[in-house]
């Protein structure tokens, strides 16, 4: 190109450059996962203490001795996005979909805030108190009362100190399950049938399939007395 033709070339290129610049200014910036979660969830300020209470049953799988990933210390946005994906069904896992489907936006924000926070500071050791003699028992309750209370507690609340996941987290407080994500209803089953199933899962080796493995993990910390108690409680669900 000679020097005489250079001004004409500039006249052609300049409008094209201006158009590219204008397009760049109007193209929206790519959103990050954190921004996606923040704009999708409609919730108030995060409450880690409430999140800790909600997540108490999660330790059976997500605690240090569980088979699922340990979540403590993970970014809040990452946990929020995972729960949103499970809740919407874009991320498939029968157990987690059943759990997330029952979580509100505020639940997700609070649980994520709890897991993202620092690990709890261990309390200073204190000498054990002298045992207090128990008063004479005057209870006339039937022998099955203690078992009934245990079964109800394990089903509805679990036992976080023993990494026992509450059955209600997946099967629902009424035992109706969640057909949409493959979690069966257990209301109406006999105690014998439930106990047989629990014992089978307790003895089952890892199989690499989400739902059987989730049940195996949930049942593994239970003693035979625990399983009997849970089976008796489930038999009361109608």
N, C-alpha and C positions, 0 to 999 in steps of 0.2 A: 504494500500500500504506500503510495507516494504522499508527500506532505500536503499537496493540494486537496487530496481526498479525505484527510484526517478530520477536518471540521464536520464534514457531512456524516462521517461514521459516528462521531460523538453525538450528533443530533438524533441518530437512530438508537444509540445505546442508552442515553440518559433517561428517556421515558421508561425503558424496561427496568433500569435500576430503581427508579422511583416506585414502580409498581411492586417490585419484590420487597422493598422496604415497607411499603404500606401493608402488604400481606403479612409480613412478619409481625407487625404491630397488632394485627387483628387476630392472629392465631393464638388460641388459648394455651397456657402453659400446661405441661403434663402434670397430672396430680399424683401425689405420692400415696402409698397405702395409708399412712397416718391421716392425710387429708380426706381420703375416701371414708374412713371409719368415722372421722369427726363430723362429716357432713351427713352421713347416713343415720347415725344414732341420735335420737331425740331424748336427751336425758339432762338432769341437773348435774351439779358438781359431783365428782367422784367421791365415794365414801369407802375407803379401804377397810374400815372396821366392819361395815355391812358386807362388803365383798368377802371378808374372811369367814363370816358366818355362813354365807351362801356356799362357799367353796369347801366347807368342812368335810362334806361327803366325797369331794374329789380326791382327797389324799389317798384313798384306797388304790387308785390307779396312778395318780400323778405325784404321789409322795416319793421320797427317796428309795423306798423299798418296792414301789410299784413297777409294773411293766410298761406303762405309758411314759412319755417324756416328762421330766421334772420341769414345771413351769415357773417356779420361783425365780425372779430376776430377769424374766423375759420382758421385752418392751410391751407396754400397755397396748399400743396400736396393733402389734402383731397378734396379741391374744384377742383383741376386739375383732379384728378381721377374720380370724379363724372361727370364732363363735358365730359371726354373721354368716360366714360361708356354710357352716353346719346348719344354721337355722333356716337358711334359704334353700338348702339342698344342693348348692353348687359344689359342696365338698361332701363326699359320701362316707359315712360311717354310721352304722345303725345306732350304736350306743351314744355317740356324741350328737347325732341329729336328734335323738330323743331327748337328751338333756337340753340342748340349745333351743329346741322348739318350745320349751316351757320357760325360757328366760326372757324378761322384758329388756328394753334398751338400757334401763337403769341398772338392772342386774348385770348386764354385760360390762358396762362401764365400771361398776363397783368391783366386780371380780377381777377385771383386768388391772385395776389400780392396786388391788391387794397383791396380786402375783408380781406386779412390776416393782413393788416396794422392797425395801431392804429386809433381809431375814430378821426375825425377831431376836432381840437381845436376851440371852439366857438369864433367868432370874438368879440372884445370889443364893448359894446353898444355905439352908437353914437346918439346924439340928432337928431331928424328928421329935415330935411331941410325945409325951408319955401316953400310952394307950388308956382310954377311958373305958372302964367296964360297962358293958351293955346292960341296960335295965332288963329285968325279966320280961319275956315276951307274953303279951296278953292277946295276941292276934288269934282270931278264929277263922281266918281266911283259908280257903281250900288250898291244898298243896300246889295246884296248877296256877295260882295267882302270879307267883314269881316268874314262872315260865311265860305266862301270857304277857306280862309287862316287858320281859326281855324280847319276846318276839315282836311286839309292837314297836319298841325302841329301835331294834335293829332294822326293821322294815322301813320305818318313817325317818329315822335320824342316822342310822349307821352307828359306827363306833370309831371315830377318827383316830383315837389313840391306838387302836389295833388295826388301822388301815382297812376298816370294814366300810364299804360303800352302801349307803341306804338304798334298799330295793326300789323305793318310791321315786328315786331320781330317774329311773328308766321306765318302770312299770306303772308309775303314777300312784298317788295316795289311795286311789280307789281300785287299783289293780287292773285298770282297763287297757294298759299298754299303749302302743302307738303304731297302728297298722301301717301308716304311711311310710314308716322307716323300718318296718320289720320287727318291731318289739311286740311280742304276743301279750294278749290279755291273760291274766292268771286268776282273776276273780271267779269264784264258783268252783275252783278245783278242790279236791279233797286233800286233807293233810297228808295222807299216805302217798298220793300222787306227787305232791310238791316235794316231800322229803326224798322220795326216790330220785326225782330230777336233780335236786340239790346235791345229793350224794354222787350222782353220775358226773356232774360237772366238777365236783371236788376231786374226783379221782382221774379226771380226763387230762391227758397230756396236751401241750400246746399243739394247735392244729393250723395256725396261720390264717384263720378265717375270722373276720371281725366279731360277729355276734357270739359264736361259741367261745372264742378266746376271752371276750369281755365277761361272759358269765363265769368262766373258769377263774379269772382274776378276781372277780367280785366274791366268789364263794370260797376261794382258797383260805382266807384267814378264819373262816368259821369253824368252830368246834362242832362235834356231833350234837351237843346240847343246844348250841346256837341254831343249827339247822332244824332240829325238832321244834324249837320255839317259833322260828320264822314260819315253818310249815303250818303250825297250829294257828298262827295269826292270819296267814293268807287264807286259810279255810273259812275265816269269818267274813271275808270280803265277798260281797254279792253284787 
